[in-house]
Amino acid sequence: MKSHMKIIKEVDVKFIWIQFPIDDEEIEEFKDFPKRITNFCELIIDIDEGKIVNWPSGISENVSFCIKDSGTFELFDCDGFKIKATHDGYVPNHLLPGDYGDTLDLDIDENGKILNWYLHPTLEDFEEFRNEENY
């Protein structure tokens, strides 16, 4: 007999992948942002280090993105296996710096380190997200 069961197990969450659109009014402001791809941004952040993966060396940025409930946030382990995802757009502000649910504020140094990264980030917002996917 086959059955579907939810199994709770401890996992090592290593990365958060973030994708969000840049609205037309902000395109010019973020035209040179290194992780901008046409009209959206895509970031992969090492949660333990508070560092953007593949950030171009020598470029520092201090940016504030208004996500406007349109972001996608996915958690991955160190092997690249997707652990959890949400597509409801709310910024998980216990993990990412910014105003609750609406903005992403990043102070990035020339090595991709996020200087305003939380000392003790948590995943509690992922427990609260609506429309979540579990993997």
N, C-alpha and C positions, 0 to 999 in steps of 0.2 A: 504494500500500500504506500502511495506517495502522498505527502502532505507538505504544505507551506508553513514554516514556523519562523517567527522572528527570534533571532539569537542575539543576545547582548554580549559583546566582547570588547575588551580594551584594545584600542588602536592608537598608534602614534601618528597624530595629525601633523604633517610637516609643512604643507603649502596651502595657501589660499589663492585661487585663480579668480580674478575679477574682470568682468567685462561690462561696460556701460556706454551708452551713446553720449556724444557731445552734441548738444542741441545747436541749431543754426546760429543762434546769437553768440555762442562761445567758440565757434570754429576758429575765428581769427585769433582769439586770445590764446588758444592752445595749439596753434598751427605748427609750432616747433617742439611740442612735447614729445620726447623720444618714444613713448609707448602709444602714440596716437596712430591709428590705422584708419585712414579716410575720416569717417564721421563717428568713430568710437575709439575707446581706449581699452587696452588689454594689459593687465598686470599679473605677474605671478610673484607672490611674496613668500619668502621663507619665514615662517611664523616664529621659529626659535631665534633667528638672527635679526628679524625686523628689517630684512633686506630684499630689495627687488631683484629677482633673478634676471640675468643678462642686461643689467643697466649699463649704458655706455659710460665708460670711464671718463672722468673729468667734467661731467655735467651735473650741476646741482640745480634743484628746483624747489620752490615753495609754492604749492598749488592747492586750490580748493575747488573740487568738482561738485556741482549740484547734481546728484544722481536722479532726483525726481522720481523715485519709486520705479526705476527702470533698470536696475543693475542685476547682474547674475553673479552669484558667489558660490564657488565650489571648493570643497576641502579635499585634499589628496594626502596620501601617505608618502613615505620616502621612496616607494617603488613606483609612484605615479598612479596608484589605484584610487579611483574616486570613492570617497567615503560618504559624502553628503553634499547635497546641492540645494539651492533655492533660487527661484526665479521670480520672487515677489517684489524684488527691487529695493527692499529696505536695507540700508547699510548696517551691518552687524557692529555696532559701536562699542561693544565690549572687547572686540578684536581689532577693529580699524579705527584710527583717530578721525573725529569729525563730530558734527552736530547730530544728535540722535536721529538715526533713520534716514536723514536727508542728504548730508554732505560727507564727502571724503576729503579730509585735510591732510596733506602730506608735506613734510619738510624733509627733502631728500638731499643727502650730501653727494659729493662727487664720486663716491663708490657705490651708490645705490642704497646706502643705509638710511632708514627712515628715522630721523632724529627725534620725532615726537611719538615714536612707537611706545606702546604701553610696556611698563616693566613686567607686568603680570597679565598678559592678555588672556581672555577666556573665550570659550565657545558657547557660552550660555545663550547668546542670541540665536544660535542655530537650533537650539532646543525649542525655541519659541516660534520659529518661522512657520508661516502658513504655506500651503502648497509645496511642502518640501518633498524631496525625493530621497529615499534611502537606498544605499547600495551595499 
